[in-house]
Amino acid sequence: MKEQATQSTIRPEAYLEDGTKNFNLWWQATFLMLGLFIITAIFWAVDQRQLDNASVWAKPLKFESSVALYFITLALLSGCLPAKVRTKATWRWATRLSVGAGIFEVIYIVLQAARGRASHYNSETPIEITMYGLMGVGAVILVAVSFYLGWLLYRDYRKDKNDVFKLASAYGLMIGSVLTLITAATMSSGTSHFAGTPAIDSLRVPILGWVLSGGDLRIPHFFATHLMQFLPLYGLLLQRQVIDAETAVKRIRTFSLLFSAVLLLWFAISLIAN
């Protein structure tokens, strides 16, 4: 007889438990990002300066929202782990490093926007070259911490193989981290986030600034990163359906493989098509 999928519980209030107040760091960092987002949105509305055919404040807005979503994702999914895991020194250092890396990246991007200077692909001064390199280190830390959380969730899932949400979350964090590292490392090794040179009159996505004529590597990079949210949501959907755990696990693994294959193919085509 096939077993019903287990109902996993996300506990956002877990950071209030005794001995796990370090978990609160991700929520504090989220509120900081949201506050910066509101301030930046005001600047975006009143400051008409342009950089690379977009508002100087467009990039800070994108990174503030993306990093806020990253912190929220880690904070929520961490609630599925036992409290004893969150009291370990390795866990405390993981939260601190991820928060420090995320805040560092966003603050530098905001400062560069205020100066009307590019934060990415800027090699005009030694300081900007160094800061761009440090941003790369920060990005590696962010994906390493999300991968670490995914591994912890997977390890915990193996104790109860009917918890399909925990499996989906683990896969989303681990596979999303690897795909993010691949796409981000490839982009950072070039001189821009484009493969080739887009036409001046190329169709662009408002706010995001994506070029839809092809060769914009930011688009597959975006979907790689947000697999960290797509897969947990899919797992949550499967968990709420009346299906057995074995079938749900097969669907999660199939979704993971297809998503990864399509994204890598899309990324490869974007690289060579231009």
C-alpha positions as CSV (number, residue, x, y, z in Angstrom):
1,M,0.0,0.0,0.0
2,K,1.4,3.4,-1.0
3,E,1.8,6.0,1.8
4,Q,0.1,9.4,1.7
5,A,2.5,12.4,1.5
6,T,3.3,13.9,4.8
7,Q,2.1,17.4,5.6
8,S,5.2,19.4,6.3
9,T,4.8,22.6,8.4
10,I,6.6,25.9,7.8
11,R,7.0,27.7,11.1
12,P,7.8,31.4,10.5
13,E,7.7,31.9,14.2
14,A,10.6,29.5,14.8
15,Y,13.1,32.4,15.2
16,L,11.4,33.3,18.5
17,E,12.4,30.0,20.1
18,D,14.9,30.0,22.9
19,G,18.4,29.5,21.6
20,T,17.6,30.2,18.0
21,K,17.5,34.0,17.9
22,N,20.2,34.0,15.2
23,F,17.4,32.8,12.9
24,N,16.0,36.3,13.3
25,L,18.8,37.7,11.2
26,W,17.2,36.7,8.0
27,W,13.9,38.5,9.0
28,Q,15.8,41.6,10.1
29,A,17.7,41.7,6.8
30,T,14.4,41.3,4.9
31,F,12.9,44.3,6.6
32,L,16.1,46.3,5.8
33,M,15.8,45.3,2.1
34,L,12.2,46.3,2.0
35,G,13.0,49.6,3.6
36,L,15.7,50.3,1.1
37,F,13.4,49.3,-1.7
38,I,10.8,51.9,-0.6
39,I,13.5,54.6,-0.4
40,T,15.0,53.6,-3.7
41,A,11.6,53.6,-5.4
42,I,11.2,57.2,-4.3
43,F,14.5,58.1,-5.9
44,W,13.5,56.2,-9.0
45,A,10.3,58.3,-9.3
46,V,12.1,61.7,-8.9
47,D,15.6,61.1,-10.3
48,Q,15.6,61.1,-14.2
49,R,19.2,60.1,-14.6
50,Q,19.9,57.2,-17.0
51,L,22.6,54.5,-17.1
52,D,22.8,51.9,-19.9
53,N,19.4,53.1,-21.2
54,A,17.7,52.6,-17.9
55,S,17.1,54.5,-14.7
56,V,20.2,54.6,-12.4
57,W,17.9,53.2,-9.7
58,A,16.6,50.2,-11.7
59,K,19.4,47.9,-10.7
60,P,19.2,48.7,-7.0
61,L,15.4,48.0,-7.1
62,K,15.9,44.7,-8.7
63,F,18.6,43.6,-6.3
64,E,16.8,44.8,-3.2
65,S,13.7,42.9,-4.2
66,S,15.7,39.8,-5.2
67,V,17.8,39.7,-2.0
68,A,14.7,40.3,0.1
69,L,13.0,37.3,-1.5
70,Y,16.2,35.3,-1.0
71,F,16.1,36.1,2.8
72,I,12.4,35.4,3.1
73,T,12.8,32.0,1.3
74,L,15.6,30.9,3.6
75,A,13.9,32.2,6.7
76,L,10.6,30.3,5.9
77,L,12.2,27.1,4.7
78,S,14.5,27.0,7.8
79,G,11.3,26.7,9.8
80,C,11.1,23.1,8.6
81,L,14.3,22.1,10.3
82,P,14.6,20.9,13.9
83,A,15.6,23.7,16.4
84,K,18.7,21.7,17.4
85,V,20.1,22.2,13.9
86,R,19.6,26.0,14.1
87,T,21.6,26.2,17.3
88,K,24.8,24.8,15.8
89,A,27.8,27.1,15.2
90,T,27.9,26.3,11.5
91,W,24.3,27.4,11.2
92,R,24.9,30.7,13.0
93,W,27.9,31.4,10.8
94,A,25.9,30.5,7.7
95,T,23.1,33.0,8.5
96,R,25.7,35.8,9.4
97,L,27.7,35.3,6.2
98,S,24.6,35.3,4.0
99,V,23.2,38.4,5.6
100,G,26.5,40.2,5.4
101,A,27.1,39.2,1.8
102,G,23.6,40.3,0.7
103,I,23.7,43.6,2.5
104,F,27.2,44.4,1.2
105,E,26.1,43.8,-2.4
106,V,23.0,45.9,-2.2
107,I,24.7,48.8,-0.4
108,Y,27.4,49.0,-3.0
109,I,24.9,48.8,-5.8
110,V,22.9,51.6,-4.2
111,L,26.0,53.8,-3.7
112,Q,27.1,53.3,-7.3
113,A,23.6,54.2,-8.5
114,A,23.7,57.4,-6.4
115,R,27.0,58.3,-8.1
116,G,25.7,57.5,-11.5
117,R,28.2,54.7,-11.9
118,A,27.9,51.1,-12.9
119,S,28.4,48.5,-10.2
120,H,28.8,45.6,-12.6
121,Y,31.3,45.2,-15.4
122,N,33.0,48.4,-14.3
123,S,36.8,48.3,-14.5
124,E,37.5,52.0,-14.8
125,T,39.1,52.4,-11.4
126,P,41.1,50.1,-9.1
127,I,38.5,50.4,-6.4
128,E,35.7,49.5,-8.7
129,I,37.6,46.5,-10.0
130,T,38.2,45.4,-6.4
131,M,34.6,45.9,-5.4
132,Y,33.3,44.0,-8.4
133,G,35.5,41.1,-7.4
134,L,34.2,41.3,-3.8
135,M,30.7,41.2,-5.1
136,G,31.5,38.0,-6.9
137,V,32.8,36.5,-3.6
138,G,29.5,37.7,-1.9
139,A,27.4,36.0,-4.6
140,V,29.3,32.7,-4.1
141,I,28.6,32.9,-0.3
142,L,24.9,33.5,-1.0
143,V,24.5,30.4,-3.2
144,A,26.7,28.3,-0.9
145,V,24.4,29.1,2.1
146,S,21.2,28.3,0.1
147,F,22.8,25.1,-1.1
148,Y,23.8,24.3,2.6
149,L,20.2,24.8,3.7
150,G,19.0,22.6,0.9
151,W,21.4,19.8,1.9
152,L,20.2,20.1,5.5
153,L,16.5,19.8,4.4
154,Y,17.4,16.8,2.2
155,R,19.2,15.1,5.0
156,D,16.1,15.7,7.2
157,Y,13.8,14.5,4.5
158,R,15.5,11.1,4.4
159,K,14.2,10.5,8.0
160,D,10.6,10.8,6.6
161,K,10.6,10.1,2.9
162,N,6.9,11.0,2.7
163,D,7.5,14.7,3.3
164,V,7.4,15.8,-0.4
165,F,7.4,19.5,0.4
166,K,10.8,19.1,2.2
167,L,12.2,17.2,-0.8
168,A,11.0,19.9,-3.2
169,S,12.5,22.6,-1.1
170,A,15.8,20.8,-0.8
171,Y,16.0,20.3,-4.6
172,G,14.9,23.8,-5.3
173,L,17.6,25.3,-3.0
174,M,20.4,22.9,-4.2
175,I,19.7,22.8,-7.9
176,G,18.8,26.5,-8.0
177,S,22.1,27.3,-6.3
178,V,24.1,25.3,-8.8
179,L,22.3,26.7,-11.8
180,T,22.7,30.2,-10.4
181,L,26.4,29.7,-9.9
182,I,26.8,28.4,-13.5
183,T,24.8,31.3,-15.1
184,A,26.3,34.0,-12.9
185,A,29.9,32.8,-13.3
186,T,29.5,32.7,-17.1
187,M,28.1,36.2,-17.2
188,S,30.7,37.6,-14.8
189,S,33.5,36.2,-17.0
190,G,32.4,38.4,-19.9
191,T,32.3,42.2,-20.3
192,S,28.5,42.5,-20.1
193,H,25.4,40.4,-19.4
194,F,24.8,40.2,-23.2
195,A,26.0,37.5,-25.5
196,G,26.7,39.8,-28.5
197,T,25.5,43.3,-28.9
198,P,21.7,44.0,-28.8
199,A,20.2,46.3,-31.3
200,I,19.4,49.8,-30.0
201,D,15.7,49.4,-30.9
202,S,15.4,46.0,-29.2
203,L,12.2,45.3,-27.3
204,R,12.8,45.5,-23.5
205,V,10.8,44.4,-20.5
206,P,9.8,47.5,-18.4
207,I,11.6,47.9,-15.0
208,L,13.6,44.6,-15.5
209,G,15.2,46.0,-18.7
210,W,15.5,42.5,-20.2
211,V,16.2,42.5,-24.0
212,L,13.8,40.1,-25.7
213,S,15.6,39.9,-29.1
214,G,18.0,37.2,-27.7
215,G,21.3,37.0,-26.1
216,D,20.3,38.6,-22.7
217,L,21.8,36.2,-20.2
218,R,20.0,37.8,-17.3
219,I,16.8,36.0,-18.2
220,P,17.9,32.4,-17.8
221,H,19.9,33.6,-14.7
222,F,16.7,34.9,-13.2
223,F,14.8,31.6,-13.7
224,A,17.8,29.7,-12.4
225,T,17.9,31.7,-9.2
226,H,14.1,31.6,-8.6
227,L,14.0,27.8,-8.9
228,M,14.5,28.2,-5.1
229,Q,10.9,29.5,-5.0
230,F,9.4,27.6,-7.9
231,L,10.1,24.1,-6.6
232,P,9.0,24.6,-3.0
233,L,5.7,26.1,-4.3
234,Y,5.3,23.1,-6.6
235,G,6.0,20.8,-3.7
236,L,3.4,22.6,-1.6
237,L,0.9,22.1,-4.4
238,L,1.6,18.4,-4.6
239,Q,1.4,18.0,-0.8
240,R,-2.1,19.5,-0.8
241,Q,-3.2,17.0,-3.5
242,V,-4.6,13.6,-2.5
243,I,-1.8,11.6,-4.1
244,D,0.7,9.1,-2.6
245,A,4.2,10.2,-1.7
246,E,5.9,8.0,-4.4
247,T,4.0,9.6,-7.2
248,A,4.7,13.1,-5.7
249,V,8.4,12.4,-5.5
250,K,8.5,11.2,-9.1
251,R,6.8,14.4,-10.2
252,I,9.2,16.6,-8.3
253,R,12.2,14.8,-9.7
254,T,10.8,15.0,-13.3
255,F,10.1,18.7,-12.8
256,S,13.6,19.3,-11.5
257,L,15.2,17.5,-14.4
258,L,13.1,19.1,-17.1
259,F,13.5,22.6,-15.7
260,S,17.3,22.2,-15.4
261,A,17.6,20.7,-18.9
262,V,15.4,23.5,-20.5
263,L,17.2,26.2,-18.7
264,L,20.7,25.0,-19.5
265,L,19.7,24.6,-23.2
266,W,18.2,28.1,-23.2
267,F,21.4,29.5,-21.6
268,A,23.6,27.7,-24.2
269,I,21.5,28.9,-27.1
270,S,21.7,32.5,-25.7
271,L,25.5,32.2,-25.6
272,I,26.0,31.0,-29.2
273,A,23.0,32.6,-31.0
274,N,24.7,36.0,-31.1
